[in-house]
């Protein structure tokens, strides 16, 4: 390819690693979806890999049209020196795809997850149409089943974004999402690609930027998320610490954009929501609660040193009930929100080393997830969603607690008056 590539309407990108086989199963769904729903638009499939160029011959006959391979550089700005399961290689892949979309003046870019075994051709329509026809900047899916990502998104990521900025996606860490040309340009112009947020949680990094900077966002209902990744997985402790650390560091970066008071609005949603009978009958909340119980004796003193006495007393009572075999005591919304706000403020104000604060938060998150599953495991999905909405309202109602602890200063009105006094004397 010489000079400037011809303009393309839609770029579809995917990132794979050495641990992945070629995404042959995904390609027919993508091609069929574009041919059926967007036959009038030009498009290209871009494959970014940390292990060399993917040969189009891996695709079935008839699915090779408009195919371009892009290699995520192993040694470049980001220097991919980590094994695949450590996310920087994935971030480089995203960047290579977005740069290609920018060079070709693409109207939208759809990121597809090769590990998504549940991807259907109608997903292409659900995710691309709101961007290319209705000019949304970020379109994220709403999966019809519960998952580990759903648990942490519903209990923390999504309600926090709404409490801070008034809006945010239900799934801030999706495997599939669509970006507009405007958002692509903004993401590529940033200078924090080497930050922990971009390296470890690039999907959440993009979603948080979109929410904080007021880009138009929408959601589309799709089918169940069925990921079958062959890549080595991070430990649960490491994964939670990376997500939480990225989230709080983004809060710090955008603290001047927090809205107060918050006027929460729901994102426009496209497609028909599919429902399931329960959250996940194969997930036992007890295993999460056991992790909390095992960690409590060693971390008790540290929790007591950084948390409000009332908050710690409630945690201690929850632990005591589990110790005597009472798994019915709920880990309530108000307690959960206060815990996160106090932990976030402890991280911000460096009451302990930040890495240690993140380690202290992990067992508390596991306790919340365990209690959430134990209470709601057999409830209908609609009931679970309603209760997650209630959790979100607690995040919004307790925002003054976060503001007071995070900034650790006088109210804004008093600060303005204090600043005005010297100027008045000088005048």
C-alpha positions as CSV (number, residue, x, y, z in Angstrom):
1,X,0.0,0.0,0.0
2,X,1.6,3.3,-1.1
3,X,0.6,6.8,-0.1
4,X,-2.6,7.6,1.7
5,X,-5.1,4.6,1.7
6,X,-8.5,5.0,0.1
7,X,-11.2,6.2,2.5
8,X,-13.1,3.4,4.2
9,X,-16.5,3.7,5.9
10,X,-16.1,0.9,8.5
11,X,-12.9,-0.6,9.9
12,X,-13.3,-3.8,11.9
13,X,-10.4,-4.6,14.1
14,X,-9.3,-7.6,16.2
15,X,-6.3,-8.3,18.3
16,X,-4.8,-11.8,18.9
17,X,-1.7,-13.3,20.4
18,X,0.5,-16.3,20.1
19,X,-1.9,-18.1,22.4
20,X,-4.8,-17.6,20.1
21,X,-5.5,-19.6,17.1
22,X,-6.5,-17.6,14.0
23,X,-10.0,-16.1,14.6
24,X,-11.6,-18.2,11.8
25,X,-15.0,-18.6,13.6
26,X,-15.4,-14.9,14.1
27,X,-14.7,-13.9,10.5
28,X,-17.9,-15.4,8.9
29,X,-20.1,-13.6,11.4
30,X,-18.4,-10.3,10.7
31,X,-18.5,-10.7,7.0
32,X,-22.1,-11.9,7.0
33,X,-23.1,-9.0,9.2
34,X,-21.5,-6.4,7.0
35,X,-22.9,-8.0,3.8
36,X,-26.4,-8.2,5.2
37,X,-26.8,-4.9,7.1
38,X,-24.3,-2.6,5.4
39,X,-23.9,-3.6,1.8
40,X,-23.6,0.0,0.7
41,X,-20.6,0.8,2.9
42,X,-16.9,0.0,2.2
43,X,-15.1,-1.8,5.0
44,X,-11.9,-3.5,5.9
45,X,-10.9,-6.1,8.4
46,X,-7.7,-5.3,10.3
47,X,-5.9,-7.9,12.3
48,X,-3.3,-6.8,14.9
49,X,-1.0,-9.4,16.3
50,X,2.0,-9.4,18.7
51,X,3.4,-12.4,16.9
52,X,3.7,-11.3,13.2
53,X,1.3,-10.8,10.4
54,X,-1.7,-13.1,10.3
55,X,-2.0,-14.7,6.8
56,X,-5.4,-14.3,5.1
57,X,-5.2,-18.0,4.1
58,X,-6.3,-18.8,7.6
59,X,-9.8,-17.6,6.7
60,X,-12.3,-19.8,4.9
61,X,-12.7,-19.4,1.2
62,X,-14.8,-16.4,0.3
63,X,-14.1,-14.4,3.5
64,X,-10.8,-12.8,2.4
65,X,-12.2,-9.7,0.6
66,X,-11.0,-6.3,1.8
67,X,-8.5,-7.9,4.3
68,X,-5.5,-6.0,5.6
69,X,-3.1,-7.3,8.2
70,X,-1.4,-4.9,10.7
71,X,1.3,-5.9,13.1
72,X,1.3,-4.4,16.5
73,X,5.0,-3.4,16.9
74,X,7.0,-5.4,19.4
75,X,9.5,-2.6,19.8
76,X,8.1,0.8,19.4
77,X,6.6,3.6,21.5
78,X,5.2,1.1,23.9
79,X,7.9,-1.6,23.7
80,X,5.8,-4.8,24.0
81,X,8.2,-6.7,26.3
82,X,5.5,-8.5,28.4
83,X,3.9,-11.9,27.7
84,X,0.5,-11.7,26.1
85,X,-1.5,-12.2,29.3
86,X,0.0,-8.9,30.6
87,X,-2.3,-6.5,28.7
88,X,0.2,-4.0,27.1
89,X,0.4,-6.1,23.9
90,X,-3.4,-5.8,23.6
91,X,-3.1,-2.0,24.0
92,X,-0.6,-1.9,21.2
93,X,-2.9,-3.9,19.0
94,X,-5.8,-1.4,19.7
95,X,-3.5,1.5,18.9
96,X,-2.4,-0.1,15.6
97,X,-6.1,-0.6,14.6
98,X,-7.1,2.9,15.5
99,X,-4.2,4.4,13.6
100,X,-5.2,2.5,10.5
101,X,-8.8,3.7,10.9
102,X,-7.5,7.3,11.3
103,X,-5.3,7.0,8.2
104,X,-8.1,5.7,6.1
105,X,-10.6,8.3,7.3
106,X,-13.0,5.6,8.6
107,X,-16.3,6.8,9.9
108,X,-16.4,4.2,12.6
109,X,-14.2,1.4,14.0
110,X,-15.6,-1.7,15.5
111,X,-13.4,-3.7,17.8
112,X,-14.3,-7.4,17.9
113,X,-13.0,-9.9,20.4
114,X,-11.7,-13.1,18.7
115,X,-12.4,-15.0,21.9
116,X,-16.1,-14.2,21.8
117,X,-17.6,-17.5,20.8
118,X,-21.1,-16.0,21.1
119,X,-20.6,-13.3,18.4
120,X,-23.5,-13.3,15.9
121,X,-23.8,-11.4,12.7
122,X,-26.6,-9.3,14.1
123,X,-24.1,-7.9,16.6
124,X,-22.5,-6.0,13.7
125,X,-25.7,-4.2,13.1
126,X,-26.4,-3.6,16.8
127,X,-23.0,-2.0,17.4
128,X,-22.2,-0.3,14.1
129,X,-25.6,1.2,13.1
130,X,-25.9,3.7,16.1
131,X,-22.5,5.1,15.2
132,X,-22.7,5.3,11.4
133,X,-26.3,6.4,11.2
134,X,-27.0,8.2,14.5
135,X,-23.5,9.6,15.1
136,X,-22.8,8.2,18.5
137,X,-19.1,8.3,19.5
138,X,-19.0,5.1,21.7
139,X,-21.4,2.2,21.4
140,X,-21.0,-0.7,24.0
141,X,-22.9,-3.9,24.2
142,X,-25.3,-5.0,26.9
143,X,-24.8,-8.8,27.2
144,X,-27.8,-10.9,28.2
145,X,-26.0,-13.0,30.8
146,X,-24.1,-12.5,34.0
147,X,-20.3,-12.7,34.0
148,X,-17.3,-11.7,36.2
149,X,-17.1,-8.5,34.2
150,X,-20.8,-7.9,34.8
151,X,-20.4,-8.4,38.6
152,X,-17.6,-5.8,38.9
153,X,-19.2,-3.5,36.3
154,X,-22.6,-3.5,37.9
155,X,-21.4,-3.2,41.5
156,X,-18.6,-0.6,40.9
157,X,-17.5,0.6,37.5
158,X,-20.8,1.7,35.9
159,X,-22.5,3.2,39.0
160,X,-19.3,5.1,39.8
161,X,-19.1,6.7,36.4
162,X,-22.7,7.8,36.6
163,X,-22.1,9.2,40.1
164,X,-19.2,11.2,38.8
165,X,-20.3,12.4,35.4
166,X,-24.0,11.7,35.2
167,X,-23.7,9.0,32.6
168,X,-21.7,5.9,31.6
169,X,-22.0,2.5,30.0
170,X,-23.4,-0.5,31.7
171,X,-20.4,-2.5,30.6
172,X,-17.3,-0.3,30.8
173,X,-15.0,-3.2,30.0
174,X,-16.6,-4.9,26.9
175,X,-14.9,-7.2,24.5
176,X,-16.7,-5.5,21.6
177,X,-17.3,-1.8,21.1
178,X,-17.5,0.9,18.4
179,X,-15.7,4.2,18.2
180,X,-16.4,7.2,16.0
181,X,-13.8,9.1,14.0
182,X,-14.0,11.9,16.6
183,X,-13.3,9.7,19.5
184,X,-10.5,7.8,17.6
185,X,-8.8,11.1,17.0
186,X,-9.1,12.1,20.7
187,X,-7.7,8.7,21.9
188,X,-4.8,8.7,19.5
189,X,-3.9,12.3,20.5
190,X,-3.5,11.4,24.1
191,X,0.0,11.2,25.7
192,X,-0.9,8.6,28.4
193,X,-0.8,5.4,26.4
194,X,2.0,4.2,28.8
195,X,-0.2,4.8,31.8
196,X,-1.4,1.8,33.9
197,X,-5.0,2.5,32.9
198,X,-4.3,2.3,29.2
199,X,-1.9,-0.6,29.5
200,X,-3.9,-2.9,31.8
201,X,-7.6,-1.9,31.1
202,X,-7.7,-0.2,27.7
203,X,-11.4,-0.8,27.2
204,X,-12.3,0.9,30.5
205,X,-9.8,3.7,29.8
206,X,-11.6,4.5,26.6
207,X,-15.0,4.3,28.2
208,X,-14.0,6.5,31.1
209,X,-12.5,9.1,28.8
210,X,-15.7,9.2,26.7
211,X,-17.9,9.6,29.9
212,X,-15.6,12.3,31.5
213,X,-15.2,14.3,28.3
214,X,-18.9,14.3,27.3
215,X,-18.8,12.2,24.2
216,X,-22.1,10.8,22.9
217,X,-22.6,7.2,24.1
218,X,-25.1,4.6,23.5
219,X,-25.7,0.9,24.3
220,X,-27.0,-2.0,22.2
221,X,-28.5,-5.2,23.5
222,X,-26.8,-8.3,22.2
223,X,-26.8,-12.0,23.0
224,X,-24.9,-13.8,25.8
225,X,-21.2,-13.3,26.2
226,X,-19.3,-16.6,25.7
227,X,-15.6,-16.0,25.7
228,X,-13.2,-18.9,25.1
229,X,-9.8,-17.5,25.6
230,X,-6.7,-19.7,25.4
231,X,-4.4,-17.0,26.8
232,X,-3.0,-17.5,30.3
233,X,-5.2,-15.7,32.9
234,X,-4.1,-13.3,35.5
235,X,-4.7,-14.2,39.1
236,X,-7.9,-12.8,40.6
237,X,-5.9,-10.7,43.0
238,X,-3.8,-9.2,40.2
239,X,-6.8,-8.6,38.0
240,X,-8.8,-6.8,40.6
241,X,-5.8,-4.7,41.7
242,X,-5.2,-3.6,38.0
243,X,-8.9,-2.7,37.5
244,X,-9.2,-0.9,40.7
245,X,-5.9,1.0,40.4
246,X,-6.8,2.0,36.8
247,X,-10.2,3.2,38.0
248,X,-9.0,5.3,40.9
249,X,-6.1,6.8,38.8
250,X,-8.7,7.9,36.2
251,X,-10.7,9.5,38.9
252,X,-7.7,11.5,40.0
253,X,-7.0,12.5,36.4
254,X,-10.5,13.8,35.8
255,X,-11.3,15.1,39.3
256,X,-11.9,18.6,37.9
257,X,-14.7,17.2,35.7
258,X,-16.7,15.6,38.4
259,X,-20.3,16.9,38.3
260,X,-21.9,18.0,41.5
261,X,-24.8,17.8,42.0
262,X,-25.2,14.9,39.6
263,X,-28.0,14.7,37.1
264,X,-27.9,11.0,36.1
265,X,-29.3,10.2,32.6
266,X,-29.5,6.7,31.1
267,X,-27.8,6.1,27.8
268,X,-29.9,5.5,24.7
269,X,-30.3,1.8,24.1
270,X,-30.8,0.0,20.8
271,X,-32.0,-3.5,20.1
272,X,-34.3,-5.8,22.1
273,X,-33.0,-7.0,25.4
274,X,-32.8,-10.8,25.9
275,X,-33.4,-12.1,29.4
276,X,-32.2,-15.1,31.3
277,X,-33.6,-16.9,34.3
278,X,-30.9,-16.0,36.8
279,X,-27.6,-14.3,37.3
280,X,-25.4,-17.4,37.0
281,X,-26.4,-20.7,38.6
282,X,-22.8,-22.0,38.3
283,X,-21.3,-19.3,40.4
284,X,-21.2,-19.9,44.1
285,X,-20.8,-16.7,46.2
286,X,-19.4,-18.7,49.1
287,X,-16.0,-19.0,47.5
288,X,-15.7,-15.2,47.4
289,X,-16.8,-14.8,51.0
290,X,-14.3,-17.5,52.1
291,X,-11.5,-15.4,50.6
292,X,-12.6,-12.5,52.7
293,X,-12.8,-14.5,55.9
294,X,-9.3,-15.9,55.3
295,X,-7.8,-12.4,54.8
296,X,-9.6,-10.7,57.6
297,X,-7.3,-11.6,60.6
298,X,-4.2,-10.4,58.7
299,X,-5.7,-7.2,57.4
300,X,-7.9,-6.2,60.3
301,X,-5.5,-3.6,61.7
302,X,-4.8,-2.0,58.4
303,X,-8.5,-1.7,57.5
304,X,-9.1,-0.2,60.9
305,X,-6.3,2.4,60.4
306,X,-7.7,3.8,57.1
307,X,-11.5,3.3,57.3
308,X,-14.1,5.3,59.2
309,X,-14.7,3.6,62.6
310,X,-18.4,3.1,61.8
311,X,-17.5,1.5,58.4
312,X,-15.0,-0.8,60.0
313,X,-17.5,-1.8,62.7
314,X,-19.9,-3.0,60.0
315,X,-17.2,-4.9,58.3
316,X,-16.3,-6.6,61.5
317,X,-19.9,-7.5,62.1
318,X,-20.2,-9.0,58.6
319,X,-17.0,-11.1,59.3
320,X,-18.4,-12.3,62.7
321,X,-21.6,-13.5,61.1
322,X,-19.7,-15.5,58.5
323,X,-17.5,-17.0,61.1
324,X,-20.5,-18.5,62.9
325,X,-21.9,-19.8,59.7
326,X,-24.5,-17.1,59.0
327,X,-24.2,-16.4,55.3
328,X,-27.5,-14.5,55.2
329,X,-26.2,-11.2,56.6
330,X,-26.1,-8.8,53.6
331,X,-23.1,-6.7,52.6
332,X,-25.4,-3.7,52.1
333,X,-25.2,-1.0,49.5
334,X,-24.5,1.8,51.9
335,X,-21.6,-0.1,53.5
336,X,-20.2,-1.1,50.1
337,X,-20.3,2.5,48.7
338,X,-18.7,4.0,51.8
339,X,-15.9,1.3,51.7
340,X,-15.0,2.2,48.1
341,X,-15.1,6.0,48.7
342,X,-12.9,5.6,51.8
343,X,-10.5,3.3,50.0
344,X,-10.3,5.6,47.0
345,X,-9.6,8.6,49.3
346,X,-6.9,6.6,51.2
347,X,-5.3,5.9,47.8
348,X,-5.6,9.5,46.7
349,X,-4.2,10.9,50.0
350,X,-1.5,8.2,50.4
351,X,-2.5,7.1,53.8
352,X,-0.6,4.0,53.0
353,X,1.5,3.1,49.9
354,X,-0.9,3.0,47.0
355,X,-0.2,-0.6,46.0
356,X,-0.9,-1.6,49.6
357,X,-4.3,0.2,49.5
358,X,-5.3,-1.7,46.4
359,X,-4.4,-5.0,48.1
360,X,-6.5,-4.0,51.0
361,X,-9.5,-3.4,48.7
362,X,-9.5,-6.8,47.0
363,X,-10.9,-8.9,49.9
364,X,-13.6,-6.3,50.5
365,X,-14.7,-6.4,46.8
366,X,-14.7,-10.2,47.0
367,X,-16.9,-10.0,50.1
368,X,-19.3,-7.7,48.3
369,X,-19.5,-10.0,45.2
370,X,-19.9,-13.1,47.3
371,X,-22.8,-11.5,49.3
372,X,-24.3,-10.3,46.0
373,X,-24.3,-13.7,44.5
374,X,-25.5,-15.5,47.7
375,X,-28.5,-13.1,47.9
376,X,-29.4,-12.9,44.2
377,X,-28.1,-16.1,42.5
378,X,-31.5,-17.5,41.8
379,X,-33.4,-14.3,41.1
380,X,-34.7,-13.2,37.7
381,X,-32.4,-11.0,35.7
382,X,-34.9,-8.1,35.9
383,X,-34.8,-8.2,39.7
384,X,-31.0,-8.2,39.7
385,X,-30.9,-5.2,37.3
386,X,-33.3,-3.3,39.5
387,X,-31.2,-4.0,42.6
388,X,-28.1,-2.8,40.7
389,X,-29.9,0.4,39.9
390,X,-30.5,0.8,43.7
391,X,-26.7,0.4,44.2
392,X,-26.1,3.2,41.7
393,X,-28.4,5.5,43.7
394,X,-26.3,4.9,46.8
395,X,-23.2,5.9,44.8
396,X,-25.0,9.1,43.8
397,X,-26.4,9.9,47.3
398,X,-23.1,9.4,49.0
399,X,-21.1,11.6,46.7
400,X,-20.6,14.2,49.4
401,X,-18.7,11.6,51.4
402,X,-16.3,11.1,48.5
403,X,-15.9,14.8,47.9
404,X,-15.1,15.4,51.5
405,X,-12.6,12.6,51.9
406,X,-11.0,12.9,48.4
407,X,-10.2,16.6,48.4
408,X,-9.6,16.7,52.2
409,X,-10.3,20.4,52.2
410,X,-12.9,23.0,53.0
411,X,-16.0,23.3,50.8
412,X,-15.6,25.0,47.5
413,X,-17.5,28.1,48.5
414,X,-15.3,28.7,51.5
415,X,-12.2,28.1,49.4
416,X,-13.3,30.7,46.9
417,X,-14.0,33.2,49.7
418,X,-10.5,32.5,51.2
419,X,-8.9,33.2,47.9
420,X,-10.8,36.4,47.4
421,X,-9.6,38.0,50.6
422,X,-6.0,38.7,49.6
423,X,-7.1,40.1,46.3
424,X,-9.5,42.5,48.0
425,X,-6.7,43.7,50.3
426,X,-4.4,44.2,47.4
427,X,-7.0,46.3,45.6
